[in-house]
Amino acid sequence: MNSKSNYDFITIGSATQDVFIQSDVASIVSVSQIAKKSEFMSFPYGAKTEISDFSKNLGGGAVNTATNLANLGLKTSTIIKLGNDELNSIIKLKLAQSGVDIMNVIDSQKHLTGFSIILVSFQGDRTVLAHRGANAHVHEKEINFEAIKNSRWVYVSPLSGDSNKVLDKIAKFCQENKINLALNAGTTALKKGEKYFSKILKTAQIVVMNKEEASLVTKIQVRPDTKEEKFSKEKIHPDIVSMLKGLRKDTEAIVVITDGAKGVYCYNGGDVVYSCPSFHASIVSTLGAGDAFASTFCASIDRFNRDIEKSLKFASVNSASVCEHFGAQDGFLKFDEIEEKLKKHPNFKVELHKI
């Protein structure tokens, strides 16, 4: 670590109180149309429905990633905006207890803290009802740029509402001050268009997004009519390769696309694409798995001298561990615990594909 740096990582993004609700009465309803198939979680209309399980946890991309990074042993702070309510002190206390520096937290006098109700299905997937609250109102003048200047990495998780206006300012500041930028932008930023987002991409060292987000940026759809038998030797969909190349053309960053249970794909230029399957897990909830994966990948790239294969495996193990728990921050593993799990599964490997 650079002795001049106060932090290894600063995370920027959202903070919420997450309330998890699971009911065995919930049904999964599939609706098919000519062009697409959609699934909905449904409850009996007008009825009083019994809850099978219930819990409250901290959530939000910046909080999840900061807590994970601190658990991995990295000196971590977070820039989040909390409301003028009882959740303000609760979230600060829990962050501090997790080892996250709270000196850069922003307090709002006008807004409530972000709040989410997560409806968990019997299949482990979830539907999120989100109130953005203070998360949508982070302004440039409120951000402690001096703290950012004294961090080795800045990890930007999805920003909501007006908070997206600070993304390009943060990216430019990181570039000017030679601070490593890890970017996990959400759909709000991506919808601003390729011209806007390409400027942000150029400043990043690591970019992580899911397949749907990657499609939004590159305008490439993964064709369902391209059957796996046609490219079984490569074991990777050609449209995924096109997405990775499309994202990489505007940046020198390590680019990662996540694809749920199918695993992840990674590209760092050249003629090789990495693919890593999902590590086996008994899934309870997938909420927070993406944050665990992305932040563990960034921490591993930093720790293991940009070893992509090793970083993908470590990130997949930690993400799987989160899936085995109800909360978005339950199940985080330390580096030595991840190492032990990998030793017990020597056949868990990353594939390299020539392109």
NUKOLSE-226990 format. One line per 4 residues: number of its first residue (from 1); for each residue x, y, z of C-alpha. Coordinates in nm, 4 decimals, padded with zeros to 6 digits. Layout:
// NUKOLSE-226990
NUM = X Y Z | ...
***
This chain:
// NUKOLSE-226990
1 = 00.0000 00.0000 00.0000 | 00.1172 00.3518 -00.0784 | 00.2092 00.5104 00.2560 | 00.0555 00.8378 00.1388
5 = -00.2855 00.6764 00.0908 | -00.5387 00.6912 00.3720 | -00.7544 00.4223 00.2108 | -00.7205 00.1196 -00.0109
9 = -01.0767 00.1666 -00.1405 | -01.3502 00.4261 -00.1264 | -01.6909 00.3102 -00.2463 | -01.9493 00.5511 -00.3840
13 = -02.3175 00.4785 -00.4367 | -02.6321 00.3888 -00.2493 | -02.7224 00.2932 00.1064 | -03.0527 00.1366 00.2054
17 = -03.2332 -00.0420 00.4804 | -03.3398 -00.3702 00.3199 | -03.6395 -00.5598 00.4524 | -03.6516 -00.9181 00.3250
21 = -03.9884 -01.0902 00.3039 | -04.0466 -01.4482 00.1964 | -04.3896 -01.6034 00.1623 | -04.4629 -01.9586 00.0522
25 = -04.7958 -01.8311 -00.0811 | -04.6217 -01.6371 -00.3606 | -04.6627 -01.7773 -00.7120 | -04.4398 -01.7367 -01.0167
29 = -04.6558 -01.6531 -01.3181 | -04.5127 -01.6792 -01.6715 | -04.6571 -01.4655 -01.9504 | -04.5546 -01.5422 -02.3081
33 = -04.5704 -01.3079 -02.6051 | -04.4458 -01.3468 -02.9610 | -04.1248 -01.1548 -02.8940 | -04.0595 -01.2338 -02.5283
37 = -04.1480 -01.4271 -02.2179 | -04.1898 -01.2542 -01.8800 | -04.2242 -01.3865 -01.5274 | -04.4037 -01.2191 -01.2379
41 = -04.4275 -01.2819 -00.8660 | -04.7927 -01.2784 -00.7600 | -04.9979 -01.2861 -00.4403 | -05.3709 -01.3375 -00.3908
45 = -05.5321 -00.9999 -00.4553 | -05.6997 -00.8410 -00.1521 | -05.5911 -01.1196 00.0834 | -05.3917 -01.1115 00.4055
49 = -05.0816 -01.3154 00.3191 | -04.8691 -01.5026 00.5722 | -04.4935 -01.4341 00.5772 | -04.2680 -01.7403 00.5933
53 = -03.9455 -01.5531 00.6720 | -03.8474 -01.1962 00.7540 | -03.5259 -01.0042 00.8236 | -03.3771 -00.6543 00.8114
57 = -03.0297 -00.5767 00.6811 | -02.8187 -00.2948 00.5495 | -02.8050 -00.2785 00.1722 | -02.7198 -00.0628 -00.1255
61 = -02.4268 -00.1056 -00.3644 | -02.1822 00.1229 -00.1831 | -02.2603 -00.0263 00.1578 | -02.2456 -00.3874 00.0366
65 = -01.9134 -00.3402 -00.1403 | -01.7557 -00.1351 00.1393 | -01.8512 -00.3975 00.3976 | -01.7111 -00.6760 00.1809
69 = -01.3855 -00.4910 00.1114 | -01.3386 -00.4183 00.4814 | -01.4047 -00.7850 00.5617 | -01.1320 -00.8762 00.3106
73 = -00.8896 -00.6706 00.5184 | -00.8741 -00.3562 00.3059 | -00.8825 -00.0084 00.4591 | -01.2150 00.1150 00.3295
77 = -01.4379 00.4204 00.3440 | -01.7648 00.5002 00.1714 | -01.9359 00.8050 00.0249 | -02.3098 00.7641 00.0697
81 = -02.5943 01.0021 00.1546 | -02.8220 00.9225 00.4478 | -03.1510 01.0843 00.5393 | -03.2709 01.2789 00.8387
85 = -03.4193 00.9784 01.0191 | -03.3451 00.6976 01.2642 | -03.1793 00.4871 00.9928 | -02.8970 00.7417 00.9692
89 = -02.7391 00.6442 01.3000 | -02.8225 00.2738 01.2568 | -02.6411 00.2506 00.9235 | -02.3416 00.4504 01.0471
93 = -02.3093 00.2294 01.3539 | -02.3282 -00.0945 01.1570 | -02.0764 00.0321 00.9011 | -01.8344 00.1311 01.1758
97 = -01.8782 -00.2083 01.3437 | -01.7902 -00.3697 01.0092 | -01.4646 -00.1740 00.9942 | -01.5748 00.0854 00.7363
101 = -01.4624 00.4459 00.7907 | -01.7751 00.6669 00.8041 | -01.6001 01.0059 00.7960 | -01.7095 01.0660 00.4349
105 = -02.0795 00.9899 00.4804 | -02.3074 01.2765 00.3730 | -02.6069 01.3756 00.5872 | -02.9260 01.5081 00.4294
109 = -03.1721 01.7366 00.6059 | -03.4310 01.7143 00.3265 | -03.4612 01.3462 00.2388 | -03.5198 01.0091 00.3995
113 = -03.2667 00.7276 00.3874 | -03.3095 00.4795 00.1031 | -03.5417 00.1907 00.1819 | -03.6166 -00.1360 00.0014
117 = -03.8617 -00.4207 00.0440 | -03.7270 -00.7415 -00.1104 | -03.9813 -01.0096 -00.1938 | -03.7938 -01.3408 -00.2075
121 = -03.9395 -01.6275 -00.4102 | -03.9178 -01.9956 -00.3260 | -03.6714 -02.0209 -00.6175 | -03.4295 -01.7788 -00.4485
125 = -03.4826 -01.4908 -00.6941 | -03.6291 -01.1646 -00.5758 | -03.8411 -00.8641 -00.6639 | -03.7236 -00.5345 -00.5122
129 = -03.9528 -00.2438 -00.4212 | -03.7132 00.0491 -00.3814 | -03.7454 00.4008 -00.2454 | -03.4243 00.5826 -00.3466
133 = -03.4547 00.8635 -00.0928 | -03.1288 01.0492 -00.0235 | -02.9424 00.8139 -00.2605 | -03.0780 01.0089 -00.5579
137 = -02.9496 01.3455 -00.4338 | -02.5697 01.3291 -00.4017 | -02.4175 01.6555 -00.5269 | -02.0612 01.7341 -00.6343
141 = -02.0070 01.9952 -00.3603 | -02.0929 01.7365 -00.0916 | -01.8254 01.4857 -00.1970 | -01.4944 01.4843 -00.0117
145 = -01.2607 01.4834 -00.3110 | -00.9587 01.5146 -00.0802 | -01.0443 01.1728 00.0641 | -01.0735 01.0343 -00.2898
149 = -00.7338 01.1831 -00.3692 | -00.5903 00.9881 -00.0752 | -00.7319 00.6520 -00.1819 | -00.5661 00.3972 -00.4100
153 = -00.8983 00.2809 -00.5569 | -01.2411 00.4316 -00.6050 | -01.5234 00.1824 -00.6580 | -01.8359 00.3404 -00.8111
157 = -02.1519 00.1345 -00.7697 | -02.4802 00.2236 -00.9431 | -02.5958 00.5790 -00.8761 | -02.9606 00.6796 -00.8928
161 = -03.1453 00.9931 -00.9954 | -02.9562 01.3224 -00.9851 | -02.6576 01.1481 -00.8249 | -02.5573 01.0269 -01.1714
165 = -02.4513 01.3834 -01.2525 | -02.1399 01.3361 -01.0365 | -02.0178 01.0250 -01.2189 | -01.8210 01.2048 -01.4905
169 = -01.6743 01.4446 -01.2289 | -01.5506 01.1522 -01.0213 | -01.4108 00.9727 -01.3262 | -01.2261 01.2849 -01.4430
173 = -01.0868 01.3476 -01.0939 | -00.9591 00.9885 -01.0696 | -00.7925 01.0181 -01.4087 | -00.6252 01.3504 -01.3254
177 = -00.4984 01.2232 -00.9891 | -00.3962 00.8750 -01.1097 | -00.6422 00.6946 -00.8845 | -00.7590 00.3481 -00.9896
181 = -01.1272 00.3524 -01.0861 | -01.3504 00.0452 -01.0684 | -01.6864 00.0984 -01.2325 | -02.0075 -00.0927 -01.1791
185 = -02.2477 00.1572 -01.3348 | -02.6208 00.1007 -01.3299 | -02.8770 00.1400 -01.6041 | -02.9469 00.5068 -01.5250
189 = -02.5936 00.6047 -01.6255 | -02.5911 00.3695 -01.9227 | -02.9119 00.5190 -02.0607 | -02.7346 00.8527 -02.0999
193 = -02.5902 00.7107 -02.4189 | -02.2751 00.5605 -02.5638 | -02.1046 00.8976 -02.6199 | -02.1411 00.9942 -02.2534
197 = -02.0523 00.6540 -02.1137 | -01.7511 00.5993 -02.3431 | -01.5817 00.8975 -02.1773 | -01.6321 00.7337 -01.8382
201 = -01.5089 00.3958 -01.9652 | -01.1796 00.5450 -02.0817 | -01.0879 00.6401 -01.7252 | -01.1532 00.2995 -01.5629
205 = -00.9175 00.0141 -01.4740 | -01.1989 -00.2357 -01.4085 | -01.5517 -00.2339 -01.5536 | -01.8164 -00.4808 -01.4340
209 = -02.1715 -00.5020 -01.5643 | -02.4344 -00.7668 -01.6176 | -02.5357 -00.8997 -01.9582 | -02.8415 -00.6755 -01.9842
213 = -02.6360 -00.3653 -01.9052 | -02.3678 -00.4673 -02.1537 | -02.6373 -00.5078 -02.4181 | -02.7653 -00.1586 -02.3403
217 = -02.4195 -00.0078 -02.3974 | -02.3116 -00.2077 -02.7019 | -02.6577 -00.2409 -02.8647 | -02.5791 -00.6134 -02.9088
221 = -02.8461 -00.8691 -02.8207 | -02.7565 -01.2266 -02.7299 | -02.9525 -01.4159 -02.9918 | -03.1547 -01.7022 -02.8427
225 = -03.1708 -01.8685 -03.1848 | -02.7909 -01.9153 -03.1821 | -02.7856 -02.2566 -03.0202 | -02.4968 -02.3703 -02.8049
229 = -02.4355 -02.6699 -03.0327 | -02.3102 -02.4309 -03.3011 | -02.0250 -02.3102 -03.0837 | -01.9717 -02.6003 -02.8430
233 = -01.5964 -02.5996 -02.9035 | -01.5687 -02.2424 -02.7821 | -01.8206 -02.2883 -02.4982 | -01.8981 -01.9199 -02.5158
237 = -02.1697 -01.7369 -02.7075 | -02.0312 -01.5320 -03.0016 | -02.2568 -01.2409 -02.9096 | -02.0956 -01.2302 -02.5642
241 = -01.7560 -01.2059 -02.7349 | -01.8853 -00.9174 -02.9461 | -02.0127 -00.7436 -02.6321 | -01.6775 -00.7769 -02.4581
245 = -01.4919 -00.6432 -02.7590 | -01.7418 -00.3611 -02.7950 | -01.6931 -00.2513 -02.4357 | -01.3146 -00.2843 -02.4551
249 = -01.2757 -00.0672 -02.7659 | -01.3144 00.2527 -02.5598 | -01.0987 00.1545 -02.2650 | -00.7894 -00.0313 -02.1490
253 = -00.9807 -00.1634 -01.8507 | -01.0372 -00.5251 -01.7540 | -01.3973 -00.5787 -01.8680 | -01.6277 -00.8271 -01.6946
257 = -01.9801 -00.9314 -01.7948 | -02.1830 -01.1289 -01.5416 | -02.4545 -01.3683 -01.6589 | -02.6278 -01.4938 -01.3458
261 = -02.6137 -01.8681 -01.2900 | -02.4231 -01.9122 -01.6184 | -02.1177 -01.7447 -01.4674 | -01.9037 -01.4557 -01.5871
265 = -01.6894 -01.3556 -01.8853 | -01.3803 -01.1389 -01.8809 | -01.1700 -00.9689 -02.1484 | -00.8485 -00.7721 -02.1182
269 = -00.7696 -00.7222 -02.4852 | -00.5791 -00.9576 -02.7139 | -00.7099 -01.2900 -02.8407 | -00.8281 -01.4561 -02.5182
273 = -01.1625 -01.4395 -02.3378 | -01.1945 -01.5851 -01.9870 | -01.5085 -01.7615 -01.8687 | -01.5735 -01.8689 -01.5119
277 = -01.8713 -02.0822 -01.4079 | -02.0759 -02.0080 -01.0992 | -01.9343 -02.1720 -00.7888 | -02.1799 -02.4245 -00.6465
281 = -02.4161 -02.2828 -00.3852 | -02.7389 -02.3822 -00.2121 | -02.9197 -02.0631 -00.3096 | -03.1295 -01.8851 -00.0504
285 = -03.1233 -01.5376 -00.2088 | -02.9271 -01.3839 -00.4953 | -02.9505 -01.0281 -00.3587 | -02.6031 -00.8811 -00.3082
289 = -02.4286 -01.1565 -00.5042 | -02.3336 -00.9161 -00.7826 | -02.1860 -00.6658 -00.5371 | -01.9903 -00.9424 -00.3653
293 = -01.8553 -01.0672 -00.6966 | -01.7532 -00.7269 -00.8344 | -01.5873 -00.5969 -00.5185 | -01.4061 -00.9257 -00.4502
297 = -01.2820 -00.9284 -00.8102 | -01.1438 -00.5749 -00.7718 | -00.9815 -00.6570 -00.4377 | -00.8276 -00.9746 -00.5833
301 = -00.6941 -00.7966 -00.8918 | -00.5266 -00.5547 -00.6503 | -00.3975 -00.8281 -00.4182 | -00.2810 -01.0812 -00.6776
305 = -00.1048 -00.8481 -00.9212 | -00.3836 -00.8451 -01.1833 | -00.4098 -01.2251 -01.1994 | -00.7445 -01.2506 -01.3810
309 = -00.7951 -01.6266 -01.3458 | -00.7336 -01.6250 -00.9722 | -00.9441 -01.3114 -00.9227 | -01.2409 -01.4607 -01.1089
313 = -01.2305 -01.7733 -00.8940 | -01.2040 -01.5816 -00.5673 | -01.4906 -01.3519 -00.6682 | -01.7126 -01.6442 -00.7704
317 = -01.6592 -01.8247 -00.4393 | -01.7435 -01.5172 -00.2330 | -02.0488 -01.4413 -00.4461 | -02.1740 -01.7978 -00.4040
321 = -02.1309 -01.7724 -00.0279 | -02.3574 -01.4643 -00.0196 | -02.6224 -01.6564 -00.2188 | -02.6395 -01.9111 00.0622
325 = -02.7627 -01.6474 00.3076 | -03.0721 -01.4299 00.3339 | -02.9059 -01.0866 00.3554 | -02.6930 -00.9015 00.0991
329 = -02.4017 -00.8813 00.3447 | -02.4307 -01.2185 00.5101 | -02.1846 -01.4841 00.4032 | -01.8861 -01.2626 00.3184
333 = -01.5613 -01.4617 00.3316 | -01.2052 -01.3516 00.4007 | -00.9237 -01.4228 00.1562 | -00.7934 -01.7232 00.3530
337 = -01.1458 -01.8684 00.3794 | -01.1909 -01.8390 00.0031 | -00.8534 -02.0052 -00.0464 | -00.9599 -02.2965 00.1712
341 = -01.2809 -02.3450 -00.0259 | -01.0896 -02.3484 -00.3533 | -00.8478 -02.6098 -00.2184 | -01.1472 -02.8357 -00.1515
345 = -01.2679 -02.7881 -00.5119 | -00.9583 -02.8333 -00.7312 | -01.1729 -02.8932 -01.0409 | -01.3250 -02.5452 -01.0256
349 = -01.1414 -02.3744 -01.3102 | -01.1508 -02.0739 -01.5382 | -01.1653 -02.1504 -01.9116 | -00.9562 -01.9585 -02.1657
353 = -01.1048 -01.9195 -02.5135 | -00.9145 -01.8145 -02.8242 | -01.1079 -01.5592 -03.0257
***
